């Protein structure tokens, strides 16, 4: 095999991380919100991530869902070796990692899956590999099964695509990209911009984008921009490609992308009423949003719920607050602006949910919520808070003890990597069935200061001084007195505000 990489960058590791949209519980709720039936998570399920990279997301989800069987497939042996090491360190029994191409996976002896996920794959591989993925889904996805797919989208990339090509041309003939070569290509592009090259003169935003690119990880840039194959797509094109696997588009993965009245201006909503075809509507909607990256959920044989079924299932969903609420009212960012969360009924919702998970129907029927306006206003507030990640659905009580044991093992392994290269900032929650990202300093405090009595600040200072700079709160140099005061404040806020939440979510 002359080129096993098939044009994909392999001399520089891809950045590792966790992507919330990969969570089967998150996918189920997004589909339910849109009114579709979903696979059951309570009785066991099968899940496959294609192009799993270093396997962090797959391993975390397996630890948080021990009732499921997980597979992670990637053609890069370095990635799979890293994934296998994490599996051993976290003692995760229900995940299998395979070093295979998509074509090889199609021929492998694998089960059929309820969920197939591919994040950051579709736009960066050849047409032949995209066809292999479609064939894999056709052969391996169960009826009613879900496919999560993310991809670079048009028209959002239309203006910036020439910037990527400029970097490719500057690197042409130099072999596989290196960090120094990528830096030189960026500097060359900046010189063209400063020389008022015509492309930059009529595309002012591309010059700003170039500055943002210059600050990014060179490893990330190599995989995001510099693979041989790089194909942004219109939503309608992806729908056409996946229809060959008997898939139909069901919903955007993120709740906020489903809330058009929240994120689109009124004129856009009025114009979109004229478009009755769902595929056309989603594609035209991307023109309003100038969408650059889509996260879509497709289903094989989707079953639309009746309004009564949808409401019944929504009202039976347990939810939990995952962040300490800021003072009300407060603003939350949405793709095209901000939305204000008002005191009523948000304050009553937070009060009802203060002690842990509550079923949505119980929240809405609570007297405090009813007295604050209740009903539809409370539901809309909860939906907005879910869309921006302040409230999340939780798994049922089945197998909770098993989930707590499994996530505890995984989190010990994850925290042991704190400060090391490619350390991820996400821990597994047995309640959420997914991961929660924490700042490095809070992970350090979980390790050292989450017991009933915090250690002396001097001891914590010694621990933090021994860690890399990015794990220490505050980038500016501080005197010992300033550092002590800063750490005392951080520790106090952590134990008062964040630690109770993390304990509730099962992170400690």
N, C-alpha and C positions, 0 to 999 in steps of 0.2 A: 504494500500500500504506500504509494509515493507521498501522498499528502493526507495523512489521517485526520488532520485538522480541518480539511476542506475549506480553507480560507478563513477560518476563525482564529482569532488571536489566542495563542497558547503560551507564549514566552513570558507573559505578564499575568499574574493571578487576578481574577475578577474580585472585586470587593465583596465581602461577605456581609450578610445582614438578614433582617427579618421583614417580611412583607405581609401586613395584616390581611390583605385580600385573599391570601392563600388559605385562611382558616375555613374549614367546612362549616362551622357554626355561623361565621360571618356571612358566608355565601348563602346558607339556608335562610338567614333573616332577610337578606337583601331580596331573595326570590319571594319569600313570604310577603314582604312589604309590597312587592309588585303584584302579588296575587297568585303565585304559583305553588303547587305542591312540591315537596322536597324529600330527598332520601332521609331515612331515620338515622340518627346518631346513637340512639340508646342501645340498640341491639347488635351493634357491630357493623362496620362498614369497611370498604377498601378504597384506598387513596393512592394516587400516583402523581409525582411531580416530575415532569420531563424537563431536562436542563436544570437539575437541582443545584448546580454549583457546588459549594463546599458543604451543602446539606444542612445548614443551620436551621432554616425554616422547617424542612421536613422532619428533622430530629426533634425540634421543639414541639411541633404539632403532634408527633407520635407520643412524646412524653405527656402532653396535656390531654391526650385522647387514647389511653391504653386499651380501650374497647375496640379501637380501629386497627386495621393492618395497613401499614404505610410502605411505599416503595419510592426511592429516589433514583433517577437515572440520569447519568451525565457521561459524555464521551471522554472527558478529560481525566486521566488517571490521577493527576495531582489533586483534583477536586474530590474524587471518590476516596482517595487515601485520607484526606482531611475529614471527610464525612464519617468514615469508618472509625477514625480515632475518637471523634466526638461521641459516636454511638457507644464505644467501649467505656469512655470516661463517664458518660451519664448512665451506663447500664440500662440502655433502652432496648427492650426485647422485641418490640413490635414494629421495627423498621428494618428494611433491607435496602442496601445501596448497591447499584450495579453500574459497572463501567461499560457502557454500551452506546453506540450511535442509535439514532432513531430507527434506522432501517434494521439494525440488529435487534433492537427491543421488539420490533414487530414480529420477529421470528422466534423470540424467546418464549419459554414456557412460563407465562405469567397468567394470573387470574384475570377475570373481568373486574372492572372498577366502577365504583359509585361516583368517584370524583377523579378527574384528571386536570392537572394544573400546569400552566407554563407561563412563567413570569420573565419578561425580558429575553425572549427567545425568538418569537415569530418574525420580528423585523430585521433580525441580524443573521439569518441563515439563508441558504440558497432555496430556489423554488423546489428543487428535488427534495431537500430536507423538509420543507413545508408540506410537500405531498406525502412524505413518509409519516409525518405527524397526523395528517388527515387519515391515512390508512390505519395508523395505530388506533386512533380514536374509533374509527369504524369497527375495528376488530375487537377492541378491548373495553369499550364503555357499555355499561348496562343500560337497558331501557329506563328512562327516568333519570339517568345519570347527568352530572353537571360538569361542564368544562369551564374553567377560569382561564382567560387568555388576556394578556396585556400586550400592547404594541404601540409603536410610534404612529401617530395619526396625522392625516391630512384633513383640512388645509393648514393646520398649525405649523407643520414643518416646512411648508412650501417656501417661505422666505429665507429660512435658515439652512436649508439643504445645500445651497451653494457654498456656505461657509465650511461645512463638513467636507465637501469636494475639494475646496482649496487646500485644506490640511492634507487630504489624501494625495493630491498632486505634488505637494511639496515633499512628501515622504516617498513618492514613487521611486522605485529602484534602490531603496536603502534597506531592503529586507524587512523583517518583522519590526514593528515599532518598539522603541525603548523610551524610557522617561526623558532622557536628554534630547532624543530626536523629536519627541512630541513637543517639548518645550521650545525647541528651535522652530518647529512648524508654526506654533502659536505666535512666536516673536515675528516670524516672517509675515504672517497675516496681519499683525498689528502695524507693521511697517506699511503694508498696502493700504490699510485704513488711514494711517497718518498721511500717506501720500495722496489721499482723496481719490482712491480708485473708484471708478464709476459705480461698481456694485455697492460699495459702502456709502457713496454719496446719495444714492436713491433708496437705501435701506438702512436708515439711521439705527433702528433697533438691533441690527446685526452687529454693529460696533459695540453696543452695550453687551450683547450676548457674548461677544468675543472676550471682553474683560471678565465676564463671569466664568467662561471656560478656562481662562488662564489661572483661576484660583482653585480649580478642581483637581482631584486626585488624578495623577497620570494613569494609574491602573484603570480607574473608571473610564477615563477618556478613551483609552485603547479599545475597550470593549464596547463603549457606547457609539463611537464615531468611526473606528478604523478597521473593523472587520471588512473582508472583501465584499461581502454581501450586506446591503443596508437598504431596506425597502419600506419606507413609511407607506401607510395604506389608508384609503378611505374606509370607513366602517362598512359601506356597502360591498366593497371588495372582499373583506374578511367574511362577511355573511355568505357571499357567493362561494368562497373557497370551502367553508365549513359545512355548507349544505350537503356536500358529497358524503359527509360522515353522518348524515341524518340529524344534523344539529339545527336548532333554531335559536335565534337571539331571544333572550328572556329579559335581561335587566342589566343595567350598569352595576358593577360590583359595589361601588360606594353609594351610600344612601343619599349623600348630598347631590350626586348627579341625577338622582331620580326626582328631585324636588324642583321642578321647573319654576313654579311661582316664587321660590326662594332665591334662585340663582340667575334667572333670566329677566331682563327688563320687560315691562308689560307689552310693549310693541312686538317683541320677539314672540311672546306667548300667543298674541293675537295672530301673527303671521303663520305660526306653526299649526294653528287650528285648520288652516287650509290644506295641510298635508296629511292625507289619511293613511298612506302606506307607511308602516312602521320603519322599515329600512330607510326609506327616503327621509322620514322625519328625523331619525337619529343622525343621519349624515348631514342634513341641512342644519340641524341643531349645532353640529360641530363648527359650522361657519360663524354662528353667533358667539360661541365660546372660544373660537380660534384654538380648538383642542389640539394639543401636541401629543398627548399620551392617553390612551383609553385602557380601561380595565373592564372587560365585559364578561358576562355569564351567559353561556349557551346551555341548552338542555336538549337531550335526546328524547323526544316524545313528551314535551312539556304538557302538564295538565293544569289548566286554569281553574282556580277555585271559584266557587260562587262567592258573592260578597258576604254572605252569612258565614261560610266556612272560613274565609280569610279573617273576618273579625273575631270569630271564635278562637282561632289559633293565635292571632295577635294578642288577644286579651289573656291567653293562658301562658304567654311568654314571660319568664322571670328576667328581671333586669337589675343592674347594680350600678351605682355611681363609682367611677374609677378615678376621680380627681376631686380634691377639695374645692368646693365651689367658691369662686371669687365673690366679693360683695356685689349685691344686686342693686340696680340693673347692670348688665355687662354686655359687651359687644363680642360677637364671634365672627371670624372671617369666613366668607364663602367665596367661590371662584371669582365673582364679579363685584365684590364689595363686602359689606358688613351687615349683620342682622343684630338687632338689640333683643336680648333676653330680658323681659320685664320682670319686675318683682312678683306680680301675680300673673299666672299661678306657679312660677318657677320656685319661689320660696317654699310654698306648701309641698311641691313635689320633692324637693331636697329634704325637707323635714320628714316626710313619710319614708324616704329611702335611706335615712341616716344610719340605720342600724344594720344594713345589709340588704341582700337581694329581696325584691318584692315582685310579685306577679303584676303585670301591667293592669289587669282588671281590678286588682285590689287597690292599686295606686289611684286609679281614676275614680273609684267608688268611695275612697276615704273622705270623711267629713271635712277635713282640712282642705283638701283639694277642691271639693265641691263648693266650699264656702269662698274660695278664692276665684271662682269663675268656672272651674272644673270643665268637664265635658270635652268638647272639641278643642278649646283653647289649651287645656292641659295636654291633650294628645299631641297637638302641634308642637308645643314646647318640648315635650319628651322626644318627639321625632327630630327636632332641630338639634337637641343635645346629643342624641345618638349619632346624627349625621356628622357632627364635629368631634365625636370621640369622647364626650364627657360621661355618657351612659352607654353601657354595652349589655347585650344579652348574655345570659349565663346558662351553663348546662344544668340538667336536672340532677336530683340527688343520687341517681343510680351510679354506682361505682365511684362515689366521691372519695372514699378512703383510699381506693386504689390509685385514683388520679393524684391525690395529695402525696402519696409515697413516690410515684413516678416523677412528678414535677420536682419534688425535693431533691431527688438524685440528679436530675438534669440541672437544676439551678446551682447545686454545689459545683458541678463540673463547669458551668458557665462562669460562675464567680471566681473560680480558680484561674481563669484566663484573664482576669481583670488586669489591664495594663500591658498585656502582651500584644504582639502584632496580630492584626485582624480580629481583635476582641470585639464581640457584638455587645450592644447595650440593651439587650432584651432578655427578660426572664419569663418563664412559663407559669401561667396561672391555672390551677385545677378548677377554678370556678368558671373562668372565661373560655377554657378550652383552646386558648391561644396565648400569644405573648404580649407583654407590656414593656415598652421601652422606658428605661430610667437613665437619667444623667449619670456619668461615671462616679461623681462624688456621692450620689445617693446609693449606688451599688456598694461603694466602699463603706458607707455608714451601715448598710444592711449587714455587711460582713463583721463590722466591729462594734456597732453601737445599737443593735436592735434588741438586746436582751432587756431584762427588767430594770437593770441599773446601767446607765451609760458609763463607759470608761472615762478616766480623767482626760481633759482636753489635751494635756501634754502628750499623753500616749497616742491620741488620734493624730496629733501634729506629726509625730515621728512616723506613723504609718503613711500619712499622706506625702510627707517629704520624700519617702522612699519610692513613691509611685511616680509615673510619668507626669509631665506638666499638665496634660489634657485632662487628668483626673482630679485636679485640684481646682476648687472654686476660685474664680478670679484669675484672669490672665496677667494682669499687671503685677509687677514686683511689689511685695508688701513687707513692711518691717515685721519683726517677731510679734510686737504688740498688736499691729493691725491684723496679722494672720490669726492670732489667738482670738481676737474679738470677732473676726469674720467667721471663724470656725465655730465659736460658741453660738453665734446667731444662726448659722446653718444647721447646727446640731439641734438647737432648740426648735426651729421651724420644722425640721425633719421629724422629730419625735412627736411634735404636737399635731402637725397637719398631714404628713405623708405616711408615716409608719402605721397609724391605725388603718389607713386605706389598704396598704400593702399586706397587712396581717389579714384583713377581711378577704382579700383576693387570693390568699394562700401563697403569697410569694415568700413569706417567712413563717 
